[in-house]
Amino acid sequence: MFRSIKSKFIIIYFLLVFIAMVIAGIFIVTVFERNQLNEADKSIRAQAQSILNFSPTIKEANWDELGEQEKSELLTKAPIYSTDNRVYIIDNTKVAPEIISSNIGQEERLIGENAYNIPQISPKLIVEASKGKEELRTNEDMTLKSFAYPIITEEDKVEGIIYIIYDLSHINKTISDTKTIFIESTLLALAITVVLGFMIASSITEPIKDVTIKAQKMAEGDFKQYVEVRSGDEIGQLASMFNLLTEKLDNTISEIFREKSKMEAIFNYMADGVIAVDITGKIAHANPIAKNILNISEKDIEDKSYDEVIMPINKYMTLKNIIQSKSLKGKQLIETKDSTYMARFAPYLSQSSEFSGIIIVFQDMTEQYKLDNLRREFVANVSHELKTPITTIKSYTETILDGAIEDKELSIQFLNVVNDECDRMSRIVSDLLQLSNFDNKEVEWEKEYISLEKLVNTIVMKLELTIKEKQQKVNIYIKKHLNDIYADKDAIEQVIINILSNSIKYTPDNGIINIILNSKDNSNEIIIEDNGMGIPKEDINRIFDRFYRVDKARSRDLGGTGLGLSIAKRIVESHNGQINIESEYEKGTKVIITLPIK
């Protein structure tokens, strides 16, 4: 019932009239009651004053010279009979206040009575009046109003009390009748309001009901609806606008759908992660990239707030911290276990330009930061590698110039050191130039069909002297018949020499090195394994980085530049092959080189 506009109109009109009548009735009755009581107060005070005014001898008498009988006769002369109120003249000079005059029937019975014995007389009023104070009070049930007025002589002594009791019953009856009139008039007004409200509501709701039915059909997909315009008022204008709406809605919905599809495609397939957070902290939208970055699902978006999602990744990117920034714009670098992102945030506003939430874009900076770190590390390593031989050359040259040239044997020894360091610098520069050519894709290969078996035997013969010096044993195993590979012979020889030289260097004396040649599918495998010092697990992933050494001090003593494996990897990959390393620290290393036959 209360869901219809008609019933709401009737209820609102009813409540308006009801509230207005109640407020007016309460106000009028309250003011009327207050005025009646104020008039009663004035009447009581005026009566008390008139008693004194018509008996001036009361104040002028010399009370100290009067006896008790004379005082009583003087007080009883006061005009107290010409009133409907109860009036008592009380002598206050005695131990207990005593009634000496009254205007009610059988007053002879009350003369000499203790005033405290009269139920209608308040002892508190008598006590206060005996102190020279005027006191006016109403009893609890609002039926009587009492007034105690002190009779003060010229010597400022309270010799008596005028006690007046005012009956409020006629005032209460008048107020009660007034309330009844207001209740009856309110009920009549409410009945008229219900009838008028029903008529007004019907005139408004019938056209609206017609529009509602047509709108429901439009909601179901039928946009060819027309509402009859019956008047020129607001309801008629509503009908006209409804008809205009039906003409444009179809085109508008089609346009919105196209724009929505376009935005969803951009949002879902853009390379950066985008997330929208409303002002309450709830995630409004998140594209697939953002979900992947934040490691959340669609269910997490519904169940968790943005702060719960972002806190494990970066506590400074919470909505609270963003809102505390002055411009609500900024950026923050976020580093996860495997990736680095630049999070840029900015506010989005409502139609009324009020702050509605935050848009956060996560840009993947992982590769850029890796390259920057590699570049910085590369420069540092090159500087370090070149600084060492340059320092050695300079120190030995200065020693020769300072006088060691006179000692031919010592000079030759120093010059040999200088020569070795120059060779070392030459190797570093040569390796760097080779890597630079790889980076710039300036390498031209002279490919031909070569036999891996012959190539490996030749390489072992070239390194035979080094192998014998360390009393190591190199075994060559051929598991299957090997087809020739189409490759640059010098480049592949450089790769195998580099790997085999490392095995010889890092394998202790009397160690064993195995070279295994195997044919697999359309490729050949070269496996070089040793029982040397091995590579720690944490260094495996960086073993092909430029200038990276597992044991830097020992590698430099053995003449390594830290570029050999990087060059080997680039050569193998340039031949569409693969190179992998398996190693266990202090147990040995296995290098697997896979080269395609074609």
C-alpha positions as CSV (number, residue, x, y, z in Angstrom):
1,M,0.0,0.0,0.0
2,F,2.7,2.5,1.1
3,R,4.7,1.8,-2.1
4,S,2.3,3.7,-4.4
5,I,2.6,7.5,-5.0
6,K,-1.1,7.9,-4.3
7,S,-0.9,6.5,-0.8
8,K,2.2,8.5,-0.1
9,F,0.5,11.7,-1.2
10,I,-2.5,11.0,1.1
11,I,-0.2,10.1,4.0
12,I,2.0,13.2,3.5
13,Y,-1.1,15.5,3.3
14,F,-2.5,13.7,6.4
15,L,0.7,14.1,8.3
16,L,1.2,17.7,7.3
17,V,-2.3,18.7,8.5
18,F,-2.0,16.5,11.6
19,I,1.4,17.9,12.6
20,A,0.2,21.5,11.9
21,M,-3.0,21.1,13.9
22,V,-1.1,19.4,16.8
23,I,1.6,22.1,16.9
24,A,-1.1,24.8,16.7
25,G,-3.2,23.1,19.4
26,I,-0.3,22.6,21.7
27,F,0.9,26.2,21.2
28,I,-2.5,27.7,21.7
29,V,-3.5,25.6,24.7
30,T,-0.1,26.2,26.3
31,V,-0.3,29.9,25.9
32,F,-3.9,30.0,27.0
33,E,-3.1,27.9,30.1
34,R,0.0,30.1,30.9
35,N,-2.1,33.3,30.6
36,Q,-4.9,31.9,32.8
37,L,-2.3,31.0,35.5
38,N,-0.6,34.4,35.2
39,E,-4.0,36.1,35.6
40,A,-4.6,33.9,38.7
41,D,-1.2,34.9,40.1
42,K,-2.0,38.6,39.5
43,S,-5.4,38.2,41.1
44,I,-3.9,36.6,44.2
45,R,-1.2,39.2,44.6
46,A,-3.7,42.0,44.0
47,Q,-6.0,40.6,46.6
48,A,-3.2,40.3,49.1
49,Q,-2.2,43.9,48.4
50,S,-5.8,45.1,48.7
51,I,-6.0,43.6,52.2
52,L,-3.1,45.7,53.3
53,N,-4.3,48.8,51.5
54,F,-7.7,48.7,53.1
55,S,-6.0,48.2,56.5
56,P,-3.3,50.8,56.8
57,T,-3.4,50.6,60.6
58,I,-1.8,47.2,60.4
59,K,1.5,48.7,59.3
60,E,1.2,51.9,61.4
61,A,0.4,50.2,64.7
62,N,3.0,50.0,67.4
63,W,3.1,46.3,67.8
64,D,5.5,46.3,70.8
65,E,2.9,48.1,72.9
66,L,-0.1,46.1,71.8
67,G,-1.3,43.0,73.7
68,E,-2.2,39.7,72.1
69,Q,-5.9,40.6,72.1
70,E,-5.3,44.0,70.5
71,K,-3.1,42.4,67.8
72,S,-5.8,39.9,67.0
73,E,-8.5,42.5,66.8
74,L,-6.3,44.7,64.5
75,L,-5.6,41.8,62.1
76,T,-9.3,40.7,61.9
77,K,-10.3,44.1,60.6
78,A,-8.8,43.3,57.2
79,P,-11.4,43.0,54.3
80,I,-11.1,39.3,53.4
81,Y,-14.8,38.4,52.8
82,S,-15.3,40.0,49.4
83,T,-13.6,37.2,47.4
84,D,-14.2,33.6,46.3
85,N,-10.7,32.6,47.4
86,R,-9.9,31.1,50.7
87,V,-8.1,33.7,52.8
88,Y,-6.4,33.2,56.2
89,I,-4.9,35.8,58.4
90,I,-2.2,34.0,60.4
91,D,-0.5,35.4,63.5
92,N,3.2,34.7,63.2
93,T,4.3,36.1,66.6
94,K,3.5,33.0,68.6
95,V,5.4,29.8,68.9
96,A,3.1,28.0,66.4
97,P,1.5,30.1,63.7
98,E,-2.2,30.7,64.7
99,I,-5.2,31.5,62.5
100,I,-6.8,34.6,63.7
101,S,-9.2,35.3,60.8
102,S,-10.7,33.5,57.8
103,N,-13.4,34.0,55.1
104,I,-14.7,30.4,54.9
105,G,-17.7,29.1,56.7
106,Q,-17.6,28.3,60.4
107,E,-14.6,30.7,60.8
108,E,-15.2,30.7,64.6
109,R,-14.1,27.1,64.6
110,L,-10.8,28.0,62.9
111,I,-9.9,31.0,65.1
112,G,-7.0,30.1,67.3
113,E,-6.3,26.9,65.2
114,N,-2.7,26.0,64.4
115,A,-2.1,26.8,60.7
116,Y,-0.1,23.7,60.3
117,N,-3.2,21.6,61.0
118,I,-4.9,22.8,57.9
119,P,-4.1,20.4,55.0
120,Q,-4.4,23.0,52.3
121,I,-1.8,25.3,54.0
122,S,1.8,24.6,53.1
123,P,4.2,24.8,56.0
124,K,7.1,25.7,53.6
125,L,5.2,28.8,52.4
126,I,4.6,29.9,56.0
127,V,8.2,29.4,56.9
128,E,9.4,31.4,53.9
129,A,6.8,34.2,54.5
130,S,7.8,34.4,58.1
131,K,11.3,35.4,56.8
132,G,9.7,38.3,54.9
133,K,9.5,36.6,51.5
134,E,6.5,36.5,49.2
135,E,5.9,32.8,48.1
136,L,3.6,31.6,45.4
137,R,3.3,27.8,44.6
138,T,1.0,25.4,42.9
139,N,0.3,22.0,44.3
140,E,1.3,18.8,42.5
141,D,-2.1,18.0,40.9
142,M,-2.6,21.6,39.6
143,T,-5.9,22.1,41.5
144,L,-4.9,24.8,44.0
145,K,-2.5,27.7,44.0
146,S,-1.3,29.1,47.3
147,F,0.2,32.5,48.2
148,A,1.8,33.5,51.5
149,Y,2.3,37.3,51.9
150,P,4.1,38.6,55.0
151,I,2.6,41.5,57.0
152,I,5.6,43.6,57.9
153,T,5.4,46.5,60.4
154,E,7.3,49.7,60.1
155,E,9.9,48.2,62.4
156,D,10.4,45.5,59.6
157,K,9.0,42.8,61.8
158,V,6.7,40.0,60.3
159,E,3.8,40.2,62.7
160,G,1.4,38.3,60.5
161,I,0.9,36.3,57.2
162,I,-1.9,36.7,54.6
163,Y,-2.4,33.2,53.2
164,I,-4.6,32.9,50.1
165,I,-5.7,29.7,48.4
166,Y,-6.8,30.0,44.8
167,D,-9.0,27.2,43.3
168,L,-7.8,26.3,39.7
169,S,-10.7,24.0,38.9
170,H,-12.5,26.5,36.6
171,I,-9.2,27.2,34.8
172,N,-8.6,23.5,34.3
173,K,-12.1,23.0,33.0
174,T,-11.7,25.8,30.5
175,I,-8.4,24.4,29.3
176,S,-9.9,20.9,29.0
177,D,-12.8,22.2,27.0
178,T,-10.4,24.0,24.7
179,K,-8.4,20.8,24.1
180,T,-11.6,19.0,23.2
181,I,-12.5,21.6,20.6
182,F,-9.1,21.3,19.1
183,I,-9.3,17.5,18.9
184,E,-12.7,17.7,17.2
185,S,-11.5,20.3,14.7
186,T,-8.3,18.3,14.0
187,L,-10.3,15.1,13.3
188,L,-12.6,17.0,10.9
189,A,-9.6,18.6,9.1
190,L,-7.9,15.2,8.8
191,A,-11.1,13.7,7.2
192,I,-11.3,16.5,4.7
193,T,-7.5,16.1,4.0
194,V,-7.9,12.4,3.2
195,V,-10.6,13.1,0.7
196,L,-8.8,16.0,-1.0
197,G,-5.5,14.1,-0.9
198,F,-7.1,11.2,-2.7
199,M,-8.5,13.4,-5.4
200,I,-5.2,15.3,-6.0
201,A,-3.1,12.1,-5.9
202,S,-5.3,10.5,-8.5
203,S,-4.9,13.4,-10.9
204,I,-1.2,13.1,-10.6
205,T,-0.7,9.4,-10.4
206,E,-2.8,8.3,-13.4
207,P,-0.6,9.9,-16.0
208,I,2.5,8.7,-14.2
209,K,1.1,5.2,-14.1
210,D,0.6,5.4,-17.9
211,V,4.3,6.5,-18.3
212,T,5.4,3.7,-16.0
213,I,3.7,1.0,-18.1
214,K,5.3,2.4,-21.3
215,A,8.7,2.7,-19.6
216,Q,8.4,-1.0,-18.5
217,K,7.8,-2.0,-22.1
218,M,10.9,0.1,-23.1
219,A,12.9,-1.7,-20.5
220,E,11.9,-5.0,-22.2
221,G,13.4,-3.7,-25.5
222,D,10.3,-2.1,-27.1
223,F,11.3,1.5,-27.8
224,K,8.3,2.4,-30.0
225,Q,6.2,3.7,-27.2
226,Y,4.1,6.8,-27.2
227,V,2.4,8.6,-24.2
228,E,-0.7,10.7,-24.8
229,V,-0.1,14.4,-23.7
230,R,-3.3,15.4,-21.8
231,S,-2.2,18.7,-20.3
232,G,0.4,21.5,-20.5
233,D,1.5,21.3,-16.9
234,E,4.5,19.4,-15.5
235,I,2.9,16.0,-16.1
236,G,2.2,16.9,-19.7
237,Q,5.8,18.1,-20.1
238,L,6.9,14.8,-18.6
239,A,4.9,12.9,-21.2
240,S,6.4,15.1,-24.0
241,M,9.9,14.5,-22.8
242,F,9.2,10.8,-22.6
243,N,8.1,10.7,-26.2
244,L,11.3,12.6,-27.2
245,L,13.3,10.1,-25.1
246,T,12.0,7.1,-27.0
247,E,13.1,8.7,-30.3
248,K,16.7,9.2,-29.2
249,L,17.2,6.4,-26.7
250,D,17.8,3.7,-29.3
251,N,20.6,5.7,-31.1
252,T,22.1,6.7,-27.8
253,I,22.2,3.1,-26.4
254,S,23.9,1.9,-29.6
255,E,26.5,4.7,-29.4
256,I,27.1,3.9,-25.7
257,F,27.5,0.2,-26.4
258,R,30.1,0.9,-29.1
259,E,32.0,3.3,-26.8
260,K,31.8,0.8,-24.0
261,S,33.1,-2.0,-26.2
262,K,36.0,0.2,-27.3
263,M,36.9,1.2,-23.8
264,E,36.8,-2.4,-22.6
265,A,39.0,-3.5,-25.4
266,I,41.5,-0.8,-24.6
267,F,41.3,-1.4,-20.9
268,N,41.7,-5.2,-21.2
269,Y,44.5,-5.3,-23.8
270,M,46.7,-2.4,-22.8
271,A,50.2,-3.4,-21.8
272,D,50.1,-1.6,-18.5
273,G,48.1,-2.6,-15.4
274,V,45.2,-0.3,-14.6
275,I,43.1,-0.3,-11.4
276,A,40.3,2.1,-10.3
277,V,39.6,2.5,-6.6
278,D,36.5,4.4,-5.4
279,I,36.6,6.8,-2.4
280,T,35.5,4.0,0.0
281,G,38.5,1.9,-0.9
282,K,36.6,-0.7,-3.0
283,I,38.2,-1.8,-6.3
284,A,35.9,-0.6,-9.0
285,H,37.8,-1.9,-12.0
286,A,41.0,-3.9,-12.7
287,N,42.3,-5.1,-16.0
288,P,43.9,-8.5,-16.5
289,I,47.5,-7.1,-16.3
290,A,46.7,-5.4,-12.9
291,K,45.1,-8.6,-11.6
292,N,48.3,-10.4,-12.5
293,I,50.5,-7.8,-10.9
294,L,48.5,-7.7,-7.7
295,N,48.0,-11.5,-7.8
296,I,44.2,-11.2,-7.3
297,S,41.1,-12.8,-8.8
298,E,37.7,-11.5,-9.6
299,K,36.5,-12.9,-6.3
300,D,39.2,-11.0,-4.4
301,I,38.0,-7.8,-6.0
302,E,34.5,-8.4,-4.6
303,D,35.7,-9.5,-1.2
304,K,38.8,-7.4,-0.4
305,S,39.4,-3.7,-0.2
306,Y,42.2,-2.1,-2.2
307,D,44.4,-1.6,0.9
308,E,44.2,-5.3,1.7
309,V,45.4,-6.1,-1.8
310,I,48.2,-3.5,-2.0
311,M,49.6,-3.7,1.6
312,P,51.6,-7.0,1.0
313,I,53.2,-5.3,-2.1
314,N,53.8,-1.7,-1.0
315,K,52.4,-0.2,2.2
316,Y,53.0,3.4,0.9
317,M,50.5,2.9,-1.9
318,T,47.5,2.6,0.4
319,L,44.4,4.8,-0.3
320,K,44.9,6.6,3.0
321,N,48.5,7.6,2.1
322,I,47.5,8.7,-1.4
323,I,44.6,10.8,-0.1
324,Q,47.0,12.5,2.4
325,S,49.2,13.8,-0.5
326,K,48.4,17.3,-1.5
327,S,47.6,16.9,-5.2
328,L,46.4,13.3,-5.1
329,K,48.9,12.8,-8.0
330,G,52.3,11.1,-7.9
331,K,54.3,8.0,-8.6
332,Q,55.8,5.2,-6.5
333,L,58.3,2.5,-7.5
334,I,57.1,-0.9,-6.5
335,E,59.4,-3.9,-6.4
336,T,58.2,-7.4,-6.2
337,K,60.2,-10.6,-6.0
338,D,60.7,-10.8,-9.7
339,S,59.5,-7.5,-11.2
340,T,59.7,-3.8,-10.9
341,Y,56.8,-1.4,-11.6
342,M,56.3,2.3,-11.7
343,A,52.9,3.0,-10.2
344,R,51.4,6.4,-11.2
345,F,48.2,7.6,-9.6
346,A,45.8,10.4,-10.2
347,P,42.3,11.2,-9.0
348,Y,39.1,10.9,-11.1
349,L,36.2,13.2,-10.5
350,S,32.5,13.0,-10.6
351,Q,30.2,15.0,-12.9
352,S,30.1,17.7,-10.2
353,S,33.9,17.8,-10.1
354,E,34.0,16.1,-6.7
355,F,36.7,13.6,-5.8
356,S,35.4,10.1,-6.5
357,G,38.4,7.9,-6.4
358,I,41.9,7.1,-7.7
359,I,43.2,5.6,-11.0
360,I,46.5,3.7,-10.6
361,V,48.6,2.7,-13.6
362,F,51.3,0.0,-13.1
363,Q,54.0,0.3,-15.8
364,D,56.4,-2.7,-16.0
365,M,59.9,-1.3,-15.6
366,T,61.5,-4.7,-15.0
367,E,63.6,-4.9,-18.2
368,Q,64.5,-1.2,-18.1
369,Y,65.8,-1.5,-14.5
370,K,67.6,-4.7,-15.3
371,L,69.3,-3.1,-18.2
372,D,70.2,0.0,-16.1
373,N,71.6,-2.2,-13.4
374,L,73.6,-4.3,-16.0
375,R,74.8,-1.1,-17.6
376,R,76.0,0.3,-14.3
377,E,77.5,-3.0,-13.3
378,F,79.2,-3.4,-16.7
379,V,80.8,0.1,-16.5
380,A,82.0,-0.6,-13.0
381,N,83.4,-4.0,-14.0
382,V,85.2,-2.7,-17.1
383,S,86.6,0.1,-15.0
384,H,87.8,-2.3,-12.4
385,E,89.2,-4.8,-14.9
386,L,91.1,-2.2,-16.8
387,K,92.2,-0.3,-13.6
388,T,94.1,-3.4,-12.3
389,P,96.5,-3.9,-15.2
390,I,96.9,-0.2,-15.7
391,T,97.9,0.2,-12.1
392,T,100.3,-2.7,-12.4
393,I,101.9,-1.3,-15.6
394,K,102.2,2.2,-14.0
395,S,103.8,0.9,-10.8
396,Y,106.3,-1.3,-12.6
397,T,107.2,1.4,-15.1
398,E,107.8,3.9,-12.4
399,T,110.0,1.4,-10.6
400,I,112.1,0.9,-13.7
401,L,112.3,4.7,-14.3
402,D,113.3,5.2,-10.7
403,G,116.5,3.2,-11.1
404,A,115.6,-0.4,-11.6
405,I,116.6,-0.1,-15.3
406,E,120.2,-0.4,-14.2
407,D,119.5,-4.0,-13.1
408,K,119.0,-5.8,-16.4
409,E,117.7,-9.0,-14.9
410,L,115.1,-7.1,-12.7
411,S,114.2,-4.8,-15.6
412,I,113.5,-7.8,-17.8
413,Q,111.3,-9.4,-15.1
414,F,109.3,-6.1,-14.7
415,L,109.0,-5.7,-18.4
416,N,107.6,-9.3,-18.7
417,V,105.0,-8.3,-16.1
418,V,104.1,-5.2,-18.0
419,N,103.9,-7.3,-21.2
420,D,101.5,-9.8,-19.5
421,E,99.3,-7.0,-18.2
422,C,99.2,-5.5,-21.7
423,D,98.2,-8.9,-23.1
424,R,95.5,-9.1,-20.4
425,M,94.1,-5.6,-21.4
426,S,94.2,-6.6,-25.0
427,R,92.2,-9.7,-24.3
428,I,89.6,-7.7,-22.3
429,V,89.3,-5.1,-25.1
430,S,89.1,-7.9,-27.7
431,D,86.3,-9.6,-25.8
432,L,84.5,-6.4,-25.3
433,L,84.7,-5.6,-29.0
434,Q,83.4,-9.0,-29.8
435,L,80.4,-8.6,-27.4
436,S,79.8,-5.2,-28.9
437,N,79.6,-6.7,-32.3
438,F,77.1,-9.2,-31.1
439,D,75.0,-6.4,-29.5
440,N,75.1,-4.4,-32.7
441,K,74.5,-7.5,-34.9
442,E,77.6,-6.7,-36.9
443,V,79.1,-10.3,-36.8
444,E,79.4,-12.1,-40.1
445,W,79.7,-15.8,-39.8
446,E,81.7,-17.9,-42.3
447,K,79.6,-21.1,-42.0
448,E,80.6,-24.5,-43.3
449,Y,80.0,-28.1,-42.6
450,I,82.3,-29.2,-39.8
451,S,82.9,-32.5,-37.9
452,L,82.5,-32.1,-34.2
453,E,84.6,-35.2,-33.5
454,K,87.6,-33.8,-35.4
455,L,87.1,-30.4,-33.9
456,V,87.0,-31.7,-30.3
457,N,90.1,-33.8,-30.9
458,T,92.0,-30.8,-32.3
459,I,91.0,-28.7,-29.3
460,V,92.2,-31.3,-26.9
461,M,95.5,-31.5,-28.7
462,K,95.9,-27.7,-28.4
463,L,95.3,-27.9,-24.7
464,E,97.3,-31.1,-24.1
465,L,100.3,-29.2,-22.5
466,T,98.0,-27.5,-20.0
467,I,96.3,-30.8,-19.2
468,K,99.6,-32.6,-18.6
469,E,100.8,-29.8,-16.3
470,K,97.9,-30.4,-14.0
471,Q,98.1,-34.2,-14.5
472,Q,94.5,-34.3,-15.5
473,K,92.7,-36.9,-17.6
474,V,90.4,-36.0,-20.5
475,N,88.1,-38.7,-21.8
476,I,86.2,-38.3,-25.1
477,Y,83.0,-40.4,-25.6
478,I,81.0,-40.6,-28.8
479,K,77.6,-42.2,-28.0
480,K,76.1,-42.1,-31.5
481,H,77.2,-41.4,-35.1
482,L,77.5,-37.6,-35.5
483,N,76.3,-35.7,-38.5
484,D,78.3,-32.6,-39.5
485,I,77.0,-29.3,-38.4
486,Y,76.7,-26.2,-40.5
487,A,78.5,-23.5,-38.4
488,D,81.4,-21.1,-38.1
489,K,84.3,-23.3,-37.3
490,D,86.4,-20.7,-35.5
491,A,83.4,-19.5,-33.4
492,I,82.5,-23.0,-32.3
493,E,86.1,-23.8,-31.5
494,Q,86.2,-20.6,-29.4
495,V,83.2,-21.8,-27.4
496,I,84.6,-25.3,-26.8
497,I,88.0,-24.0,-25.9
498,N,86.5,-21.5,-23.5
499,I,84.4,-24.2,-21.7
500,L,87.2,-26.8,-21.7
501,S,89.7,-24.2,-20.4
502,N,87.4,-23.3,-17.5
503,S,87.1,-27.1,-16.6
504,I,90.9,-27.4,-16.7
505,K,91.4,-24.2,-14.6
506,Y,88.8,-25.1,-11.9
507,T,89.4,-28.8,-11.7
508,P,92.2,-29.7,-9.2
509,D,95.3,-31.7,-10.2
510,N,94.7,-35.3,-11.1
511,G,91.1,-34.5,-11.9
512,I,88.9,-36.1,-14.6
513,I,87.2,-34.3,-17.5
514,N,84.7,-36.1,-19.7
515,I,83.7,-34.8,-23.2
516,I,80.6,-36.6,-24.4
517,L,79.4,-36.2,-28.0
518,N,75.9,-37.3,-28.7
519,S,73.4,-37.0,-31.6
520,K,69.8,-36.1,-30.6
521,D,67.0,-35.5,-33.0
522,N,68.1,-32.8,-35.5
523,S,71.0,-31.5,-33.3
524,N,74.3,-32.6,-31.7
525,E,75.2,-32.3,-28.1
526,I,78.6,-31.5,-26.6
527,I,78.7,-32.3,-22.9
528,I,81.8,-31.3,-20.9
529,E,81.7,-32.4,-17.3
530,D,84.4,-32.3,-14.6
531,N,84.8,-33.1,-10.9
532,G,86.1,-29.7,-10.1
533,M,85.1,-27.0,-7.5
534,G,81.6,-26.6,-8.9
535,I,79.4,-23.5,-8.8
536,P,77.2,-22.5,-5.8
537,K,73.5,-22.7,-6.5
538,E,72.9,-19.0,-6.0
539,D,75.4,-18.1,-8.8
540,I,74.0,-20.4,-11.5
541,N,71.5,-17.8,-12.8
542,R,74.2,-15.2,-13.3
543,I,77.0,-17.3,-14.6
544,F,76.6,-15.9,-18.1
545,D,76.5,-12.3,-17.1
546,R,79.4,-10.1,-18.3
547,F,82.3,-9.9,-15.9
548,Y,80.6,-12.2,-13.4
549,R,82.9,-14.5,-11.5
550,V,82.0,-17.1,-8.9
551,D,85.4,-16.7,-7.1
552,K,86.6,-13.3,-8.2
553,A,90.0,-13.4,-6.6
554,R,90.8,-16.9,-7.9
555,S,89.4,-16.2,-11.4
556,R,91.6,-13.1,-11.7
557,D,94.7,-15.1,-10.6
558,L,94.0,-17.7,-13.3
559,G,93.8,-15.0,-16.0
560,G,90.0,-14.9,-16.5
561,T,88.2,-11.8,-17.7
562,G,84.6,-12.9,-16.8
563,L,83.6,-12.5,-20.5
564,G,84.2,-15.9,-21.9
565,L,80.9,-17.5,-20.9
566,S,79.0,-14.4,-22.1
567,I,80.7,-14.7,-25.5
568,A,80.2,-18.4,-25.7
569,K,76.4,-18.0,-25.0
570,R,76.1,-15.3,-27.7
571,I,77.9,-17.5,-30.2
572,V,75.8,-20.6,-29.5
573,E,72.5,-18.6,-29.6
574,S,73.6,-16.9,-32.8
575,H,73.8,-20.5,-34.3
576,N,70.2,-21.2,-33.0
577,G,71.6,-23.5,-30.3
578,Q,71.5,-23.6,-26.5
579,I,74.0,-23.7,-23.7
580,N,73.1,-24.9,-20.2
581,I,75.1,-25.4,-17.0
582,E,74.4,-27.9,-14.3
583,S,76.6,-27.8,-11.2
584,E,76.9,-28.7,-7.6
585,Y,79.3,-26.9,-5.4
586,E,82.6,-28.8,-4.6
587,K,81.3,-31.8,-6.7
588,G,81.7,-30.7,-10.3
589,T,80.1,-29.0,-13.2
590,K,78.4,-30.1,-16.4
591,V,78.1,-27.8,-19.5
592,I,75.6,-28.9,-22.2
593,I,76.0,-27.3,-25.7
594,T,73.3,-28.1,-28.2
595,L,73.9,-27.2,-31.9
596,P,71.5,-27.8,-34.7
597,I,72.7,-29.9,-37.7
598,K,71.2,-27.5,-40.3
